[in-house]
Amino acid sequence: MSSVRHPSDGGDRPGKPGGRFRRMLDRLSSSQEELHSAELQQDAEAAGCTKIGDCGDRQIVKVTGTLRTVTLRPRAGVPALEAELFDGTAALDVVWLGRRSIIGIEPGRRLIASGRISMSHGRRVLFNPKYELRPLGQE
């Protein structure tokens, strides 16, 4: 049995899709989480945002993703609304100090946030960011 590939099957072209059937087979064999992560990464790239996984400490960034969780967690006696933003590469904690709630900030909502990243207990944190809620219906 020969393992010779025909040039038109996509096997000899690294980085190129192997055709419509191959892409369909890849989608069917991928988990929902993998598909969602890939969609979020494409969304971040289309919006011109930095991937959260590429963000470093004290870097000024613009990131986008989906809010996974939203909780009220006081910090030093001050109310703080915390949300976990996920973009398919990594998660980031977004914290609004002095806020108990913000209309539209809820799990499942997509948003764009910008500000300076800091590291706290090994996690990326964005305090009091500028943010833009993505329109409903794009979730």
DSSP file (Angstrom, degrees, kcal/mol; ACC not computed):
  #  RESIDUE AA STRUCTURE BP1 BP2  ACC     N-H-->O    O-->H-N    N-H-->O    O-->H-N    TCO  KAPPA ALPHA  PHI   PSI    X-CA   Y-CA   Z-CA
    1    1 A M              0   0    0      0, 0.0     2,-0.3     0, 0.0     0, 0.0   0.000 360.0 360.0 360.0 132.6    0.0    0.0    0.0
    2    2 A S        -     0   0    0      1,-0.1     0, 0.0     2,-0.1     0, 0.0  -0.651 360.0-159.5 -95.0 145.8    1.4    3.3   -1.0
    3    3 A S        +     0   0    0     -2,-0.3     2,-0.3     2,-0.1    -1,-0.1   0.012  45.0 137.7-109.9  26.9    1.4    6.5    1.1
    4    4 A V        -     0   0    0      1,-0.0     2,-0.4     0, 0.0    -2,-0.1  -0.573  43.1-146.3 -74.7 132.3    1.8    8.9   -1.8
    5    5 A R        -     0   0    0     -2,-0.3    -2,-0.1     2,-0.0    -1,-0.0  -0.797   9.8-126.4-102.1 141.9   -0.4   11.9   -1.6
    6    6 A H    >   -     0   0    0     -2,-0.4     3,-2.1     1,-0.1     5,-0.5  -0.683  22.2-125.0 -81.4 137.9   -1.9   13.7   -4.5
    7    7 A P  G >  S+     0   0    0      0, 0.0     3,-0.7     0, 0.0     5,-0.2   0.751 107.8  58.5 -56.8 -25.1   -1.1   17.4   -4.6
    8    8 A S  G 3  S+     0   0    0      1,-0.2    -3,-0.0     2,-0.1    -2,-0.0   0.553  87.8  74.4 -84.9  -5.2   -4.8   18.3   -4.8
    9    9 A D  G <  S-     0   0    0     -3,-2.1    -1,-0.2     1,-0.1    -3,-0.0   0.540 101.9-121.6 -86.2  -3.5   -5.8   16.5   -1.5
   10   10 A G  S X  S+     0   0    0     -3,-0.7     3,-0.9    -4,-0.3     6,-0.2   0.420  81.2 115.8  85.6  -3.0   -4.2   19.2    0.7
   11   11 A G  T 3  S+     0   0    0     -5,-0.5    -3,-0.1     1,-0.2     7,-0.1   0.805  76.8  45.0 -71.8 -28.7   -1.9   16.8    2.4
   12   12 A D  T 3  S+     0   0    0     -6,-0.3    -1,-0.2    -5,-0.2    -4,-0.0   0.326  97.0  81.4 -97.2   7.9    1.3   18.4    1.1
   13   13 A R  S X  S-     0   0    0     -3,-0.9     3,-1.9     3,-0.1    -1,-0.1  -0.785  72.2-152.3-115.8  87.8    0.2   22.0    1.8
   14   14 A P  T 3  S+     0   0    0      0, 0.0    -2,-0.1     0, 0.0    -3,-0.1  -0.312  80.6  18.8 -61.0 139.1    0.8   22.7    5.5
   15   15 A G  T 3  S+     0   0    0      1,-0.3    -2,-0.0     0, 0.0     0, 0.0   0.348 102.6 107.0  85.4  -6.6   -1.5   25.4    6.9
   16   16 A K  S <  S-     0   0    0     -3,-1.9    -1,-0.3    -6,-0.2    -3,-0.1  -0.842  76.9-107.8-105.6 142.4   -4.1   24.9    4.1
   17   17 A P        -     0   0    0      0, 0.0     3,-0.1     0, 0.0    -1,-0.0  -0.326  20.9-130.8 -65.2 151.0   -7.4   23.1    4.6
   18   18 A G        -     0   0    0      1,-0.3     4,-0.2     2,-0.1     3,-0.1   0.181  63.2 -75.1 -89.7  17.3   -7.7   19.7    3.0
   19   19 A G     >  -     0   0    0      1,-0.2     4,-2.2     2,-0.1    -1,-0.3  -0.413  57.2 -63.9 113.2 170.2  -11.0   20.4    1.3
   20   20 A R  H  > S+     0   0    0      1,-0.2     4,-2.3     2,-0.2     5,-0.2   0.894 129.6  50.9 -61.5 -44.1  -14.6   20.8    2.2
   21   21 A F  H  > S+     0   0    0      1,-0.2     4,-2.5     2,-0.2    -1,-0.2   0.909 110.1  50.2 -62.6 -42.1  -15.0   17.2    3.4
   22   22 A R  H  > S+     0   0    0     -4,-0.2     4,-2.5     2,-0.2    -1,-0.2   0.914 111.0  48.6 -63.3 -43.4  -12.0   17.4    5.7
   23   23 A R  H  X S+     0   0    0     -4,-2.2     4,-2.2     2,-0.2    -1,-0.2   0.901 112.0  49.4 -63.8 -40.3  -13.2   20.6    7.3
   24   24 A M  H  X S+     0   0    0     -4,-2.3     4,-2.2     2,-0.2    -2,-0.2   0.910 111.3  49.2 -64.7 -41.5  -16.7   19.0    7.8
   25   25 A L  H  X S+     0   0    0     -4,-2.5     4,-1.8     1,-0.2    -2,-0.2   0.898 110.1  51.4 -64.6 -40.6  -15.1   16.0    9.4
   26   26 A D  H  X S+     0   0    0     -4,-2.5     4,-0.8     1,-0.2    -2,-0.2   0.908 110.2  49.2 -62.4 -42.0  -12.9   18.1   11.7
   27   27 A R  H >< S+     0   0    0     -4,-2.2     3,-0.5     1,-0.2    -2,-0.2   0.897 111.0  49.6 -64.6 -40.1  -16.0   20.1   12.8
   28   28 A L  H 3< S+     0   0    0     -4,-2.2    -1,-0.2     1,-0.2    -2,-0.2   0.828 113.0  46.4 -68.7 -31.1  -17.9   16.8   13.6
   29   29 A S  H 3< S+     0   0    0     -4,-1.8     2,-0.2    -5,-0.2    -1,-0.2   0.535  96.3  92.4 -90.0  -5.5  -15.1   15.4   15.6
   30   30 A S  S << S-     0   0    0     -4,-0.8     2,-0.1    -3,-0.5    -3,-0.0  -0.603  78.3-117.4 -87.2 148.6  -14.5   18.6   17.6
   31   31 A S     >  -     0   0    0     -2,-0.2     4,-2.2     1,-0.1     5,-0.2  -0.377  26.3-109.7 -77.5 163.0  -16.1   19.1   20.9
   32   32 A Q  H  > S+     0   0    0      1,-0.2     4,-2.6     2,-0.2     5,-0.2   0.886 120.2  54.3 -58.9 -39.1  -18.5   22.0   21.5
   33   33 A E  H  > S+     0   0    0      1,-0.2     4,-2.6     2,-0.2    -1,-0.2   0.901 107.8  48.8 -64.3 -41.1  -15.9   23.7   23.7
   34   34 A E  H  > S+     0   0    0      2,-0.2     4,-2.3     1,-0.2    -1,-0.2   0.908 112.5  48.1 -64.8 -41.5  -13.3   23.5   21.0
   35   35 A L  H  X S+     0   0    0     -4,-2.2     4,-2.1     2,-0.2    -2,-0.2   0.911 112.5  48.4 -64.8 -42.2  -15.7   25.0   18.4
   36   36 A H  H  X S+     0   0    0     -4,-2.6     4,-2.4     2,-0.2    -2,-0.2   0.907 111.3  50.6 -64.4 -42.1  -16.7   27.8   20.8
   37   37 A S  H  X S+     0   0    0     -4,-2.6     4,-2.3     1,-0.2    -2,-0.2   0.913 110.4  49.0 -62.2 -43.2  -13.0   28.6   21.6
   38   38 A A  H  X S+     0   0    0     -4,-2.3     4,-2.1     1,-0.2    -1,-0.2   0.896 111.1  50.4 -63.4 -39.8  -12.2   28.7   17.9
   39   39 A E  H  X S+     0   0    0     -4,-2.1     4,-2.1     2,-0.2    -2,-0.2   0.911 110.6  49.1 -64.4 -42.7  -15.2   31.0   17.2
   40   40 A L  H  X S+     0   0    0     -4,-2.4     4,-2.3     1,-0.2    -2,-0.2   0.891 109.8  51.6 -64.6 -39.5  -14.1   33.3   20.1
   41   41 A Q  H  X S+     0   0    0     -4,-2.3     4,-2.0     1,-0.2    -1,-0.2   0.896 110.2  48.6 -65.2 -39.6  -10.5   33.5   18.8
   42   42 A Q  H  X S+     0   0    0     -4,-2.1     4,-2.5     2,-0.2    -1,-0.2   0.890 110.5  51.9 -65.0 -38.8  -11.8   34.4   15.3
   43   43 A D  H  X S+     0   0    0     -4,-2.1     4,-1.9     2,-0.2    -2,-0.2   0.903 109.2  49.7 -63.4 -42.5  -14.0   37.1   16.8
   44   44 A A  H  <>S+     0   0    0     -4,-2.3     5,-2.6    43,-0.2     4,-0.4   0.902 112.2  47.8 -63.7 -41.5  -11.0   38.6   18.7
   45   45 A E  H ><5S+     0   0    0     -4,-2.0     3,-1.1     1,-0.2    -2,-0.2   0.911 111.1  50.3 -66.0 -42.5   -8.9   38.6   15.6
   46   46 A A  H 3<5S+     0   0    0     -4,-2.5    -1,-0.2     1,-0.3    -2,-0.2   0.829 109.9  51.0 -65.4 -32.1  -11.7   40.3   13.6
   47   47 A A  T 3<5S-     0   0    0     -4,-1.9    -1,-0.3    -5,-0.2    -2,-0.2   0.486 114.4-117.1 -83.9  -2.7  -12.2   43.0   16.3
   48   48 A G  T < 5 +     0   0    0     -3,-1.1     2,-0.2    -4,-0.4    -3,-0.2   0.808  64.8 147.6  72.8  29.9   -8.4   43.7   16.3
   49   49 A C      < -     0   0    0     -5,-2.6     2,-0.3    -6,-0.2    14,-0.2  -0.603  52.1-107.7 -99.3 158.2   -8.0   42.7   19.9
   50   50 A T        -     0   0    0     12,-2.8    14,-0.4    -2,-0.2     2,-0.3  -0.610  37.7-111.5 -78.2 140.4   -5.1   41.0   21.7
   51   51 A K    >   -     0   0    0     -2,-0.3     3,-1.6     1,-0.1     4,-0.4  -0.568  20.5-132.3 -70.7 136.0   -5.5   37.4   22.6
   52   52 A I  G >  S+     0   0    0      1,-0.3     3,-1.5    -2,-0.3    -1,-0.1   0.872 106.6  61.1 -58.9 -37.5   -5.8   37.1   26.4
   53   53 A G  G 3  S+     0   0    0      1,-0.3    -1,-0.3    37,-0.1    38,-0.1   0.718 104.6  49.7 -61.9 -20.7   -3.2   34.2   26.3
   54   54 A D  G <  S+     0   0    0     -3,-1.6    -1,-0.3    36,-0.1     2,-0.2   0.459  85.9 112.4 -96.1  -3.6   -0.7   36.7   24.8
   55   55 A C    <   -     0   0    0     -3,-1.5     2,-0.2    -4,-0.4     3,-0.0  -0.516  49.7-161.7 -77.2 135.5   -1.3   39.4   27.4
   56   56 A G    >   -     0   0    0     -2,-0.2     3,-1.6     1,-0.1    61,-0.2  -0.698  33.1 -72.4-112.4 166.8    1.6   40.2   29.8
   57   57 A D  T 3  S+     0   0    0      1,-0.3    61,-0.2    -2,-0.2     3,-0.1  -0.309 115.3   5.6 -59.9 135.0    1.8   41.9   33.2
   58   58 A R  T 3  S+     0   0    0     59,-2.1     2,-0.4     1,-0.2    -1,-0.3   0.597  94.0 140.7  67.4  16.3    1.4   45.8   33.0
   59   59 A Q    <   -     0   0    0     -3,-1.6    58,-2.7    58,-0.1     2,-0.5  -0.712  54.3-128.0 -88.2 137.1    0.6   45.7   29.3
   60   60 A I  E     +A  116   0A   0     -2,-0.4     2,-0.3    56,-0.2    56,-0.2  -0.764  44.8 170.8 -84.1 124.6   -2.1   48.0   28.0
   61   61 A V  E     -A  115   0A   0     54,-3.1    54,-2.0    -2,-0.5     2,-0.4  -0.859  40.3-145.4-135.4 163.9   -4.5   45.9   26.0
   62   62 A K  E     +A  114   0A   0     -2,-0.3   -12,-2.8    52,-0.2     2,-0.3  -0.982  35.2 172.1-127.1 117.9   -7.8   45.7   24.2
   63   63 A V  E     -A  113   0A   0     50,-3.1    50,-2.9    -2,-0.4     2,-0.3  -0.854  15.6-164.7-126.6 159.2   -9.4   42.2   24.6
   64   64 A T  E     +A  112   0A   0    -14,-0.4     2,-0.3    -2,-0.3   -12,-0.2  -0.976  27.0 113.5-140.8 155.8  -12.7   40.6   23.7
   65   65 A G  E     -A  111   0A   0     46,-1.7    46,-2.0    -2,-0.3     2,-0.4  -0.977  58.6 -59.4 173.1-164.2  -14.5   37.5   24.8
   66   66 A T  E     -AB 110  86A   0     20,-2.7    20,-2.4    -2,-0.3     2,-0.5  -0.889  43.4-120.6-110.0 137.3  -17.5   36.0   26.6
   67   67 A L  E     - B   0  85A   0     42,-2.8    41,-3.7    -2,-0.4    18,-0.2  -0.662  28.4-179.0 -76.1 121.8  -18.3   36.6   30.3
   68   68 A R  E     +     0   0A   0     16,-3.3     2,-0.3    -2,-0.5    -1,-0.2   0.895  65.9   8.2 -87.0 -46.5  -18.3   33.2   32.0
   69   69 A T  E     - B   0  84A   0     15,-0.6    15,-2.0    38,-0.1     2,-0.4  -0.963  55.7-164.1-136.2 152.2  -19.1   34.2   35.5
   70   70 A V  E     + B   0  83A   0     -2,-0.3     2,-0.3    13,-0.2    13,-0.2  -0.980  21.8 166.5-136.3 123.8  -20.1   37.4   37.3
   71   71 A T  E     - B   0  82A   0     11,-3.2    11,-3.3    -2,-0.4     2,-0.7  -0.955  37.3-125.8-137.8 155.1  -19.9   37.7   41.1
   72   72 A L  E     + B   0  81A   0     -2,-0.3     9,-0.2     9,-0.2    28,-0.1  -0.912  38.3 166.4 -98.7 116.3  -20.0   40.4   43.8
   73   73 A R        -     0   0    0      7,-3.0     5,-0.1    -2,-0.7    -2,-0.1  -0.901  29.8-135.1-137.4 104.3  -16.8   40.0   45.8
   74   74 A P        -     0   0    0      0, 0.0     2,-0.5     0, 0.0    23,-0.0  -0.264  14.6-157.8 -60.1 142.8  -15.8   42.8   48.2
   75   75 A R  B >  S-G   78   0B   0      3,-2.9     3,-1.8     1,-0.1    -2,-0.0  -0.984  74.0 -18.9-124.4 118.2  -12.2   43.9   48.2
   76   76 A A  T 3  S-     0   0    0     -2,-0.5    -1,-0.1     1,-0.3     0, 0.0   0.867 128.5 -51.9  53.5  41.2  -10.8   45.6   51.3
   77   77 A G  T 3  S+     0   0    0      1,-0.2    -1,-0.3     0, 0.0     0, 0.0   0.461 117.1 112.5  79.7   1.0  -14.4   46.5   52.4
   78   78 A V  B <  S-G   75   0B   0     -3,-1.8    -3,-2.9    -5,-0.1    -1,-0.2  -0.886  74.6-110.5-106.9 135.0  -15.3   48.0   49.1
   79   79 A P        -     0   0    0      0, 0.0    19,-3.3     0, 0.0    20,-0.5  -0.353  38.3-174.2 -61.7 144.0  -17.9   46.4   46.8
   80   80 A A  E     - C   0  97A   0     17,-0.2    -7,-3.0    18,-0.2     2,-0.6  -0.969  19.6-147.3-144.8 125.9  -16.3   44.9   43.6
   81   81 A L  E     -BC  72  96A   0     15,-2.3    15,-2.8    -2,-0.4     2,-0.4  -0.835  23.6-168.2 -91.9 121.3  -18.1   43.4   40.7
   82   82 A E  E     +BC  71  95A   0    -11,-3.3   -11,-3.2    -2,-0.6     2,-0.3  -0.909   9.5 178.0-115.4 138.7  -15.9   40.6   39.2
   83   83 A A  E     -BC  70  94A   0     11,-2.5    11,-3.4    -2,-0.4     2,-0.6  -0.993  25.1-133.4-136.8 144.9  -16.4   38.8   35.9
   84   84 A E  E     -BC  69  93A   0    -15,-2.0   -16,-3.3    -2,-0.3   -15,-0.6  -0.888  21.6-160.5 -99.4 120.2  -14.3   36.2   34.1
   85   85 A L  E     -BC  67  92A   0      7,-3.3     7,-2.1    -2,-0.6     2,-0.4  -0.873   7.0-170.3-102.4 128.6  -13.7   37.0   30.5
   86   86 A F  E     +BC  66  91A   0    -20,-2.4   -20,-2.7    -2,-0.5     5,-0.2  -0.973  16.3 176.2-123.7 132.2  -12.8   34.1   28.2
   87   87 A D        -     0   0    0      3,-1.6   -43,-0.2    -2,-0.4     4,-0.1   0.274  61.7 -92.7-117.4  10.8  -11.6   34.5   24.5
   88   88 A G  S    S+     0   0    0      2,-0.3     3,-0.1   -48,-0.1   -51,-0.1   0.172 120.4  59.7  98.5 -18.2  -10.7   30.9   23.6
   89   89 A T  S    S-     0   0    0      1,-0.4     2,-0.3   -49,-0.1   -38,-0.0   0.755 117.1 -27.1-108.0 -38.7   -7.1   31.2   24.6
   90   90 A A        -     0   0    0     -5,-0.0    -3,-1.6     2,-0.0    -1,-0.4  -0.957  62.3 -99.5-164.6 174.3   -7.2   32.0   28.3
   91   91 A A  E     -C   86   0A   0     -2,-0.3    33,-0.4    -5,-0.2     2,-0.3  -0.763  25.3-166.8-109.2 156.6   -9.3   33.7   31.0
   92   92 A L  E     -C   85   0A   0     -7,-2.1    -7,-3.3    -2,-0.3     2,-0.5  -0.998  19.8-129.8-141.5 135.6   -9.0   37.2   32.5
   93   93 A D  E     -Cd  84 125A   0     31,-2.9    33,-2.9    -2,-0.3     2,-0.5  -0.790  19.7-161.5 -88.7 125.7  -10.7   38.6   35.6
   94   94 A V  E     -Cd  83 126A   0    -11,-3.4   -11,-2.5    -2,-0.5     2,-0.5  -0.937  11.3-170.1-106.8 125.0  -12.4   41.9   34.9
   95   95 A V  E     -Cd  82 127A   0     31,-2.6    33,-3.5    -2,-0.5     2,-0.7  -0.967  16.9-166.5-126.2 125.6  -13.0   43.9   38.2
   96   96 A W  E >   -C   81   0A   0    -15,-2.8   -15,-2.3    -2,-0.5     3,-1.0  -0.931  22.2-146.4-107.2 108.3  -15.1   47.0   38.6
   97   97 A L  E 3  S+C   80   0A   0     -2,-0.7   -17,-0.2     1,-0.2     3,-0.1  -0.498  78.8  18.5 -75.3 140.7  -14.3   48.5   42.1
   98   98 A G  T 3  S+     0   0    0    -19,-3.3     2,-0.4     1,-0.2    -1,-0.2   0.558  99.8 113.7  80.0   8.9  -17.1   50.3   43.9
   99   99 A R    <   -     0   0    0     -3,-1.0    -1,-0.2   -20,-0.5    -3,-0.1  -0.933  42.6-176.1-117.6 136.4  -19.8   48.6   41.8
  100  100 A R  S    S-     0   0    0     -2,-0.4     2,-0.3     1,-0.4    -1,-0.1   0.713  78.2  -8.7 -95.3 -28.5  -22.4   46.1   43.0
  101  101 A S        -     0   0    0    -20,-0.1    -1,-0.4     2,-0.0     2,-0.4  -0.977  53.5-154.1-161.9 159.0  -23.9   45.6   39.5
  102  102 A I    >   -     0   0    0      3,-0.3     3,-2.1    -2,-0.3     2,-0.1  -0.982  34.7-111.8-139.1 126.1  -23.7   47.0   36.0
  103  103 A I  T 3  S+     0   0    0     -2,-0.4     3,-0.1     1,-0.3    -2,-0.0  -0.361 103.8  19.0 -59.7 129.6  -26.6   46.6   33.6
  104  104 A G  T 3  S+     0   0    0      1,-0.2     2,-1.1    -2,-0.1    -1,-0.3   0.148  89.9 116.5  95.6 -18.4  -25.7   44.2   30.8
  105  105 A I    <   +     0   0    0     -3,-2.1    -3,-0.3    28,-0.1    -1,-0.2  -0.731  43.9 128.7 -85.3 101.2  -22.8   42.6   32.6
  106  106 A E    >   -     0   0    0     -2,-1.1     3,-1.9    -3,-0.1   -39,-0.3  -0.979  66.1 -76.1-151.2 154.8  -24.1   39.1   32.9
  107  107 A P  T 3  S+     0   0    0      0, 0.0   -39,-0.2     0, 0.0     3,-0.1  -0.256 115.8  26.5 -56.7 139.1  -22.8   35.5   32.1
  108  108 A G  T 3  S+     0   0    0    -41,-3.7     2,-0.3     1,-0.3   -40,-0.1   0.241  90.8 124.4  93.2 -13.0  -22.9   34.7   28.4
  109  109 A R    <   -     0   0    0     -3,-1.9   -42,-2.8   -42,-0.2     2,-0.3  -0.592  54.3-137.4 -83.0 140.9  -22.6   38.3   27.3
  110  110 A R  E     +A   66   0A   0     -2,-0.3    24,-2.6   -44,-0.2     2,-0.3  -0.757  30.4 165.9 -95.7 144.8  -19.7   39.3   24.9
  111  111 A L  E     -AE  65 133A   0    -46,-2.0   -46,-1.7    -2,-0.3     2,-0.4  -0.983  34.8-129.3-151.9 163.8  -17.8   42.4   25.4
  112  112 A I  E     -AE  64 132A   0     20,-2.6    20,-2.7    -2,-0.3     2,-0.4  -0.969  30.7-176.5-112.5 131.1  -14.7   44.3   24.5
  113  113 A A  E     -AE  63 131A   0    -50,-2.9   -50,-3.1    -2,-0.4     2,-0.4  -0.968   5.8-171.5-129.9 145.4  -12.6   45.7   27.4
  114  114 A S  E     +AE  62 130A   0     16,-2.6    16,-2.2    -2,-0.4     2,-0.3  -0.992  31.1  90.1-138.5 148.1   -9.4   47.8   27.4
  115  115 A G  E    S-A   61   0A   0    -54,-2.0   -54,-3.1    -2,-0.4     2,-0.5  -0.977  74.0 -42.6 162.7-163.1   -7.0   48.9   30.1
  116  116 A R  E     -A   60   0A   0     -2,-0.3    11,-0.6    11,-0.3   -56,-0.2  -0.857  51.3-134.5-102.1 126.4   -3.8   47.8   31.8
  117  117 A I  E     -F  126   0A   0    -58,-2.7   -59,-2.1    -2,-0.5     2,-0.3  -0.508  23.7-177.1 -74.7 140.8   -3.3   44.1   32.8
  118  118 A S  E     -F  125   0A   0      7,-2.5     7,-3.0   -61,-0.2     2,-0.5  -0.940  22.8-124.9-130.8 160.9   -2.0   43.3   36.2
  119  119 A M  E     +F  124   0A   0     -2,-0.3     2,-0.4     5,-0.2     5,-0.2  -0.908  27.1 176.1-108.0 131.9   -1.2   39.9   37.7
  120  120 A S  E >  S-F  123   0A   0      3,-2.6     3,-1.6    -2,-0.5    -2,-0.0  -0.956  73.0 -19.0-138.3 116.5   -2.8   38.8   41.0
  121  121 A H  T 3  S-     0   0    0     -2,-0.4     3,-0.1     1,-0.3    -1,-0.1   0.861 127.8 -52.4  55.2  39.2   -2.2   35.3   42.4
  122  122 A G  T 3  S+     0   0    0      1,-0.2     2,-0.3     0, 0.0    -1,-0.3   0.507 117.3 108.6  79.2   5.6   -1.1   34.1   39.0
  123  123 A R  E <  S- F   0 120A   0     -3,-1.6    -3,-2.6   -31,-0.0     2,-0.3  -0.874  72.6-113.9-115.4 148.7   -4.2   35.3   37.2
  124  124 A R  E     - F   0 119A   0    -33,-0.4   -31,-2.9    -2,-0.3     2,-0.4  -0.626  37.0-171.7 -77.5 135.2   -4.6   38.2   34.7
  125  125 A V  E     -dF  93 118A   0     -7,-3.0    -7,-2.5    -2,-0.3     2,-0.5  -0.987  17.6-163.3-133.1 140.7   -6.7   41.0   36.1
  126  126 A L  E     -dF  94 117A   0    -33,-2.9   -31,-2.6    -2,-0.4     2,-0.4  -0.959  17.3-154.8-123.3 109.3   -8.1   44.1   34.4
  127  127 A F  E     -d   95   0A   0    -11,-0.6   -11,-0.3    -2,-0.5   -31,-0.2  -0.690  67.0 -17.3 -90.7 136.1   -9.3   46.7   37.0
  128  128 A N  S    S-     0   0    0    -33,-3.5    -1,-0.2    -2,-0.4   -32,-0.1   0.859  87.4-172.6  41.1  58.0  -12.0   49.3   36.0
  129  129 A P        -     0   0    0      0, 0.0     2,-0.3     0, 0.0   -14,-0.2  -0.318  31.3-110.0 -77.2 159.5  -11.6   48.9   32.3
  130  130 A K  E     -E  114   0A   0    -16,-2.2   -16,-2.6    -2,-0.0     2,-0.3  -0.700  52.0-174.5 -72.9 141.0  -13.2   50.8   29.5
  131  131 A Y  E     -E  113   0A   0     -2,-0.3     2,-0.4   -18,-0.2   -18,-0.2  -0.983  28.5-159.9-145.7 157.1  -15.7   48.4   28.0
  132  132 A E  E     -E  112   0A   0    -20,-2.7   -20,-2.6    -2,-0.3     2,-0.3  -0.981  21.9-135.3-136.7 120.7  -18.2   48.0   25.2
  133  133 A L  E     -E  111   0A   0     -2,-0.4   -22,-0.2   -22,-0.2     3,-0.1  -0.575  23.5-124.9 -74.4 136.0  -21.0   45.5   25.3
  134  134 A R        -     0   0    0    -24,-2.6   -24,-0.2    -2,-0.3     3,-0.1  -0.582  38.9 -92.1 -77.9 144.8  -21.4   43.5   22.1
  135  135 A P    >   -     0   0    0      0, 0.0     3,-1.3     0, 0.0    -1,-0.1  -0.240  43.8-105.4 -58.1 142.3  -24.9   43.7   20.6
  136  136 A L  T 3  S+     0   0    0      1,-0.2   -27,-0.0     2,-0.1    -3,-0.0  -0.338 105.4  47.7 -63.3 150.4  -27.4   41.0   21.7
  137  137 A G  T 3  S+     0   0    0     -3,-0.1    -1,-0.2    -2,-0.0    -3,-0.0   0.244  92.6  81.8  97.2 -13.3  -28.0   38.5   19.0
  138  138 A Q    <         0   0    0     -3,-1.3    -2,-0.1     1,-0.2    -4,-0.0   0.366 360.0 360.0 -99.7   2.7  -24.3   38.1   18.2
  139  139 A E              0   0    0     -4,-0.1    -1,-0.2    -5,-0.1    -3,-0.1   0.484 360.0 360.0 -75.3 360.0  -23.8   35.7   21.2
